[in-house]
Amino acid sequence: MSDFTMINCCLVLAACLLSSQAVWSQRVRVEYEVTAYPNGSVNLRCEFTNSGTTKLTQVSWMFERAENDRQNIAVFHPQYGASFPNKDFEGRVKFTQGSLENPSIRIDKLRMADAGRYICEYATYPSGNEQGTTTLIMLAKPKNSATAIPVRAGTSEVVVATCAAAQGKPEATISWITTITGRYNHTSVPESDGTVTVKSEYRMIPTPVENGKEITCVVNQRTQMEDKVFNLKLVVEYPPTVTIDGYDNNWYMGRTDVYLTCEADANPEPSEISWTVATGQMPSSVRVEENRLLVRKVDETVNTTFVCEVKNRLGTGKKELVALVIDQPLPKEASSTGAAVGGFIAAIIILCLIGAGLAMYFKRRRSVENGEGPPKHKPPPPMKSGSSTEMLNKPQDKTTTITETQPLSNYEPSYYETNSAEPVTDLDDENTGPPANGGTPTVWNGSEKHEETTEETLPPYEQAEQNDIDANHANVAREESFVSSPMLV
């Protein structure tokens, strides 16, 4: 935006602001609008500016209540002085300075009927008459009121609350705030002095449930610094609704001091409460205390029907209670407190179990994520430190005495340690190396075969005793090879 355009906008804005305060009609300067209240005062200012060579001969104030209905209320002539020709303003209007250059006037004891247009008109020479107009707006604070109307419960819609803003100017606005189902309507009545009276009525179908509920009326009007708020409570009247409390179905013979209480819901409050029996006279062991009935001792005479009757100015309410007298008292029920404590303890136990289960679950889950769980595949067999072939190739030391390190009879099967030699058996492949038995001939091999495998001459084969065989087995260490004893047939 250019600087020139910005300057133009500022000038237009300034002109608008000035026009809200004063209006220039040619050279007569007056205020555009003023406000006042009944019984108050107001100053109407007027000034002729830049007269130059223009000759001012006379100034007049005219009042225009309606269009084209003007009346002179004040005239000032420099030679003849001031004049107030209108009887309605006589004694209430005067010039503040009394000069042609500044003929402002003051009006006292204002009335609502004084609202209208006031014209300051100059008679000049040679240009003729010039004028400026000021609008006087009379404001009136309304007389606010609100009330809840007592109604009787029924099925027809009625007015339950009213709110009014009387003789206000400008017209007030009324609104309702409530949670009660209903509707409202407004009426505006113009008054003879120019004020307006606004009324609002709230309608609904009244029931006992709505009695005492809140409803709020809000009045908004220009002269009020803030909204006027009325908090009301509905008044719904209804006859008594009666209930009897205190009977526990356990009136047994000989029981003492039992009570019946007569409760009544009514609006207005009950005026009378009475106790009777359905048939006969009131038992002698019964005493009436206002709305309570005391049975000092239960016997056969109280085996009857008690009636409580309540009255207010709208009607009567009645309730009956049949009392049954039993021989023995009823067994006491289990304590509700004990059941509550048991339930509480059970709840704690269940929560603890759930917490423990969750803790185990998350612990196992963390172990799996960190690789700490059980192996997912079968581990390989233990590695041997030496093969059977290596053991067969090991030279035999005849001078070494083999001792028993652990009796074979006490030997428990277990995995061989990874650093021990593997036992040699006849199952070793003969073609891959020396015989699996370390060079010792088997019982069914001939001498020829033996000569090929060893140079030493062995003693002739002798039948060994069973005890010797067992002894030999006992002297074989776990780390060395051994040959099972032959089975004799």
C-alpha positions in Angstrom: 0.0 0.0 0.0 1.4 3.4 -1.0 1.9 6.3 1.5 -0.7 8.3 -0.3 -3.4 5.7 0.2 -2.4 5.3 3.9 -2.8 9.0 4.5 -6.2 9.0 2.8 -7.4 6.2 5.0 -6.2 8.0 8.1 -8.1 11.2 7.1 -11.3 9.3 6.5 -11.0 7.6 9.9 -10.4 10.9 11.6 -13.4 12.5 9.9 -15.6 9.6 11.1 -14.5 10.0 14.6 -15.1 13.7 14.6 -18.6 13.3 13.1 -19.5 11.0 16.0 -18.9 14.0 18.4 -20.1 17.0 16.5 -21.8 17.8 13.2 -21.0 20.7 11.1 -24.0 22.2 9.3 -22.3 24.9 7.3 -20.7 26.9 10.2 -23.0 26.0 13.0 -21.3 23.5 15.3 -23.5 21.3 17.6 -23.2 17.8 19.2 -24.7 15.0 17.2 -26.3 13.1 20.1 -26.6 13.4 23.9 -28.2 11.2 26.5 -29.9 12.0 29.8 -32.1 10.5 32.5 -35.5 11.7 33.8 -35.3 14.4 36.5 -31.7 15.1 35.4 -30.2 18.0 33.4 -28.6 18.3 30.0 -26.5 21.0 28.2 -27.2 21.6 24.5 -24.1 23.4 23.0 -24.2 25.5 19.8 -21.5 27.7 18.3 -21.1 29.8 15.1 -17.6 29.5 13.8 -15.7 31.5 11.2 -18.3 34.2 10.9 -16.0 36.5 9.0 -18.0 39.2 7.3 -21.3 37.3 8.0 -23.5 39.3 10.3 -25.3 37.4 13.0 -28.7 38.9 13.8 -30.6 36.3 16.0 -30.4 32.7 17.2 -33.3 30.3 18.1 -33.7 26.8 19.6 -36.5 24.7 18.2 -37.8 21.4 19.6 -39.0 18.7 17.1 -40.7 15.8 18.9 -42.2 14.4 15.6 -41.3 15.0 12.0 -42.1 18.5 10.8 -43.5 19.5 14.2 -41.2 22.2 15.5 -41.7 24.5 18.4 -39.6 27.5 19.5 -38.4 27.0 23.1 -35.7 29.7 23.3 -34.8 32.8 21.3 -31.9 35.2 21.8 -31.5 38.7 20.2 -28.5 40.9 21.0 -30.8 43.9 21.4 -33.9 42.5 22.9 -32.4 39.7 25.0 -33.7 36.1 25.7 -37.2 34.8 25.2 -38.8 31.4 26.1 -42.1 31.1 24.2 -42.9 27.4 24.9 -44.9 26.9 28.1 -43.7 23.2 28.4 -40.2 24.4 28.9 -41.0 27.5 31.0 -38.7 27.6 34.0 -36.7 24.6 32.8 -34.6 26.1 30.0 -32.1 28.9 30.0 -29.1 30.2 28.0 -25.8 29.4 29.6 -23.8 32.4 28.2 -26.4 34.5 26.3 -24.4 35.5 23.3 -24.7 35.1 19.5 -21.4 33.4 19.2 -22.2 30.8 21.9 -25.9 30.5 22.5 -25.8 27.1 24.4 -28.8 26.2 26.6 -29.4 24.0 29.7 -32.6 22.1 30.3 -33.4 21.0 33.9 -36.0 18.6 35.4 -36.0 16.5 32.3 -38.9 14.4 31.4 -39.1 11.3 29.1 -41.3 13.5 26.8 -38.3 15.8 26.2 -36.6 13.2 24.0 -36.4 14.4 20.4 -34.4 16.7 18.0 -33.2 20.1 19.1 -32.3 22.6 16.3 -30.0 25.6 16.8 -30.8 28.0 14.0 -29.0 31.3 13.2 -30.4 34.2 11.3 -27.5 35.8 9.4 -26.9 38.4 6.8 -26.4 38.2 3.8 -26.3 34.3 3.8 -29.6 33.7 5.5 -30.5 31.0 8.0 -28.0 28.4 9.1 -28.6 25.5 11.6 -27.4 22.4 13.4 -29.4 19.6 15.0 -28.8 17.6 18.2 -30.7 14.5 19.1 -31.6 14.1 22.8 -32.0 10.4 23.9 -33.8 9.9 27.1 -32.7 6.8 29.0 -34.6 5.2 31.8 -33.4 2.4 34.1 -36.1 -0.2 34.2 -37.7 -1.4 37.4 -36.8 -5.0 37.5 -38.7 -7.8 39.3 -39.2 -11.5 39.3 -41.2 -14.0 41.3 -42.1 -17.7 41.5 -45.9 -18.3 41.4 -47.2 -21.0 43.7 -49.1 -23.6 41.6 -50.8 -26.8 42.3 -49.5 -30.1 40.8 -51.6 -31.1 37.8 -51.6 -32.1 34.1 -52.2 -28.7 32.5 -49.5 -26.1 31.6 -49.5 -23.1 33.9 -47.3 -20.0 34.6 -44.8 -20.9 37.3 -42.6 -17.8 37.2 -42.7 -14.2 35.9 -40.0 -11.6 35.2 -40.5 -7.9 34.3 -38.4 -4.8 33.3 -40.9 -1.9 33.7 -40.6 1.6 32.2 -37.2 1.2 30.7 -35.7 2.9 27.7 -34.5 1.5 25.5 -36.4 -1.7 25.8 -34.9 -4.4 28.0 -34.2 -8.0 27.1 -35.2 -10.9 29.3 -33.9 -14.5 29.2 -34.4 -17.6 31.3 -31.8 -20.2 32.6 -33.1 -23.5 33.9 -33.0 -27.3 33.4 -36.7 -27.6 33.8 -38.7 -28.5 30.7 -41.0 -25.7 29.7 -41.4 -22.6 27.5 -41.7 -18.8 27.9 -43.2 -15.8 26.1 -42.4 -12.1 26.1 -44.7 -9.1 25.9 -43.7 -5.4 25.4 -46.0 -2.6 26.4 -45.1 1.1 25.4 -45.8 3.6 28.1 -47.2 7.1 27.6 -43.9 8.7 28.6 -41.9 6.9 25.9 -40.7 4.0 28.1 -41.3 0.4 27.5 -42.4 -2.3 30.0 -41.3 -5.9 29.1 -42.8 -9.0 30.8 -41.9 -12.6 30.5 -43.7 -15.7 31.7 -42.3 -19.2 32.1 -44.9 -22.0 31.6 -44.7 -25.7 32.4 -46.8 -28.7 33.6 -46.1 -28.7 37.4 -45.4 -32.0 39.2 -44.2 -32.6 42.8 -40.8 -33.4 41.4 -40.2 -29.8 40.2 -41.0 -28.3 43.6 -38.0 -26.4 44.9 -36.0 -26.6 41.6 -34.1 -23.5 40.6 -35.0 -21.2 37.7 -33.1 -17.9 36.8 -34.3 -14.7 35.1 -31.7 -12.4 33.5 -32.5 -8.8 32.5 -30.3 -6.9 30.1 -30.6 -3.2 29.4 -28.4 -0.4 28.2 -28.5 1.7 31.4 -27.4 -1.2 33.6 -23.7 -1.7 34.3 -24.3 -5.4 34.4 -27.2 -7.8 33.9 -29.8 -8.1 36.7 -30.1 -11.7 37.8 -33.0 -13.2 39.8 -32.5 -16.8 41.2 -35.9 -18.3 41.9 -37.2 -21.6 43.3 -40.4 -23.1 41.9 -43.2 -23.6 44.3 -45.4 -26.6 43.4 -48.1 -27.5 45.9 -49.5 -31.0 46.3 -51.3 -33.1 48.9 -49.4 -35.5 51.3 -47.8 -38.7 50.1 -47.4 -41.0 53.2 -45.0 -43.8 54.0 -44.4 -45.8 57.2 -40.9 -46.8 58.3 -39.5 -49.0 61.1 -41.2 -52.3 60.6 -38.6 -55.1 60.2 -40.9 -58.2 60.1 -39.4 -59.4 63.3 -42.0 -58.5 65.9 -41.9 -61.5 68.3 -43.6 -62.0 71.5 -42.0 -60.1 74.4 -40.0 -57.8 72.2 -39.8 -54.2 73.7 -39.6 -50.7 72.4 -40.2 -50.9 68.7 -41.1 -47.8 66.6 -43.1 -47.0 63.6 -42.4 -43.6 61.9 -44.9 -41.8 59.7 -43.2 -39.8 56.9 -45.1 -37.4 54.7 -44.0 -35.6 51.5 -46.3 -32.6 51.1 -46.4 -28.9 50.1 -47.5 -27.0 52.1 -46.2 -28.7 55.2 -48.7 -31.1 56.9 -51.0 -29.5 59.4 -52.1 -32.8 61.1 -50.8 -36.3 61.7 -52.8 -39.0 63.3 -52.4 -42.8 64.1 -55.3 -45.3 64.2 -55.9 -49.0 63.8 -58.1 -50.4 61.0 -60.4 -52.1 63.5 -61.0 -51.7 67.2 -59.1 -49.5 69.6 -55.4 -48.7 69.8 -53.6 -51.4 71.9 -52.8 -50.4 75.5 -49.1 -51.1 75.0 -48.9 -48.5 72.2 -48.0 -44.9 72.7 -48.2 -42.2 70.0 -45.6 -39.4 69.9 -46.4 -37.0 67.1 -45.5 -38.8 63.9 -44.0 -41.8 65.8 -45.8 -44.8 67.3 -44.0 -46.6 70.1 -44.8 -50.3 71.0 -43.5 -50.7 74.5 -44.1 -54.5 74.5 -45.1 -56.8 71.6 -48.0 -59.0 72.4 -51.1 -60.4 70.6 -52.9 -57.0 70.8 -50.4 -55.4 68.3 -51.1 -58.1 65.7 -53.2 -55.6 63.8 -53.2 -53.0 61.0 -51.9 -49.5 61.9 -53.0 -46.5 59.8 -51.2 -43.1 59.6 -53.2 -40.2 58.2 -51.6 -36.9 57.2 -53.5 -33.7 56.2 -52.6 -30.3 54.7 -54.8 -27.6 53.2 -54.8 -29.3 49.8 -55.9 -32.8 51.0 -55.3 -35.9 52.9 -52.8 -38.8 52.5 -53.1 -42.2 54.2 -50.9 -45.3 54.6 -51.6 -48.7 56.3 -49.2 -51.2 57.7 -50.0 -54.8 58.7 -48.0 -55.9 61.8 -47.6 -59.7 62.3 -46.6 -61.0 65.7 -44.4 -64.2 65.7 -43.5 -66.5 68.6 -39.7 -66.6 68.3 -37.3 -64.0 66.8 -36.0 -64.6 63.4 -32.4 -65.8 63.1 -29.9 -63.0 62.6 -28.4 -62.8 59.2 -24.8 -63.0 58.6 -23.0 -59.8 59.3 -22.7 -57.8 56.1 -19.4 -56.4 57.5 -17.9 -59.8 57.7 -18.9 -60.5 54.1 -17.5 -57.2 53.0 -14.1 -57.9 54.8 -14.0 -61.4 53.2 -14.7 -60.0 49.8 -12.0 -57.4 50.3 -9.4 -60.0 51.3 -10.3 -62.2 48.4 -9.9 -59.3 46.1 -6.4 -58.6 47.5 -5.4 -62.3 47.0 -6.6 -62.3 43.5 -4.7 -59.1 42.7 -1.6 -60.6 44.2 -1.9 -63.7 42.1 -2.4 -61.7 39.0 0.6 -59.5 39.9 2.8 -62.6 40.5 1.7 -64.1 37.2 2.5 -60.9 35.3 5.9 -60.6 37.0 6.8 -64.2 36.0 5.6 -63.6 32.5 7.7 -60.4 32.0 10.7 -62.0 33.6 10.6 -64.9 31.3 10.0 -62.6 28.3 13.1 -60.5 29.3 15.2 -63.7 29.7 14.2 -64.9 26.2 15.0 -61.5 24.7 18.4 -61.5 26.4 19.2 -65.0 25.3 19.0 -66.5 28.8 16.3 -69.0 28.1 16.7 -72.8 27.5 18.6 -73.9 24.4 16.5 -74.2 21.2 18.6 -77.1 19.8 20.3 -80.3 21.1 23.9 -79.6 22.2 26.7 -81.6 20.4 28.2 -84.7 22.1 31.4 -84.1 24.1 34.7 -84.1 22.2 37.2 -86.9 22.9 40.8 -86.1 23.7 42.0 -89.1 21.8 40.7 -91.8 19.4 40.7 -95.5 19.9 43.4 -95.8 17.3 45.7 -93.6 19.2 45.3 -95.7 22.2 46.0 -98.9 20.3 49.2 -97.4 18.9 50.3 -96.5 22.4 53.2 -99.0 23.4 52.2 -101.3 26.2 54.3 -101.2 29.3 54.3 -104.6 30.9 55.9 -103.3 34.1 53.1 -100.9 34.8 50.7 -102.2 37.4 47.1 -101.3 36.8 45.3 -100.5 40.0 41.7 -100.1 40.7 40.6 -96.5 41.1 36.9 -97.3 41.5 35.2 -100.7 41.9 33.2 -101.6 38.8 30.5 -102.9 41.1 29.9 -99.4 42.3 30.3 -97.7 39.0 27.4 -95.6 38.0 26.8 -95.0 34.3 27.6 -91.5 33.3 29.1 -89.6 30.4 32.9 -90.0 29.9 34.9 -86.9 30.6 36.1 -85.1 27.6 39.8 -85.5 28.6 39.7 -89.3 29.1 40.3 -92.0 26.6 37.5 -93.8 24.8 37.2 -97.5 25.8 38.4 -99.8 23.0 36.2 -102.7 21.9 36.3 -105.4 19.2 34.1 -103.2 17.1 37.0 -101.1 15.9 37.7 -101.6 12.2 40.7 -104.1 11.8 41.6 -102.5 8.5 42.3 -99.1 9.9 45.1 -100.0 12.4 46.2 -102.3 15.1 43.6 -104.5 16.7 41.1 -102.8 18.9 42.2 -104.9 21.8 45.7 -103.6 21.9 47.3 -106.7 20.4 45.8 -109.3 22.7 44.4 -112.2 20.7 40.8 -113.1 21.0 39.8 -116.5 22.2 38.8 -117.7 18.7 41.9 -116.4 16.8 44.7 -118.9 15.9 48.4 -118.7 16.6 49.1 -117.6 13.0 47.1 -114.5 13.4 48.9 -113.8 16.6 52.3 -114.2 15.1 51.5 -111.5 12.6 50.6 -109.0 15.2 53.3 -109.5 17.9 56.8 -110.9 18.2 56.5 -112.1 21.8 55.5 -115.7 22.6 52.6 -115.8 25.0 52.1 -118.6 27.5 49.6 -121.3 26.6 46.0 -120.5 27.2 44.6 -121.7 30.5 41.2 -121.8 31.8 40.9 -119.0 34.3 38.9 -119.3 37.4 35.9 -117.1 37.8 37.4 -115.4 40.8 40.6 -114.5 38.8 38.4 -113.1 36.1 36.6 -110.9 38.5 39.8 -109.8 40.1 41.2 -108.8 36.8 38.1 -106.8 36.1 38.5 -105.1 39.4 42.1 -104.0 38.6 41.2 -102.3 35.4 41.0 -98.5 35.7 38.2 -96.4 34.1 40.8 -94.7 31.9 42.0 -98.0 30.3 40.4 -100.6 27.9 39.0 -103.7 29.2 37.6 -107.0 27.9 34.4 -108.4 29.2 34.7 -111.8 30.9 33.8 -114.8 28.8 30.5 -116.5 29.5 31.0 -120.3 30.2 28.3 -122.6 28.8 
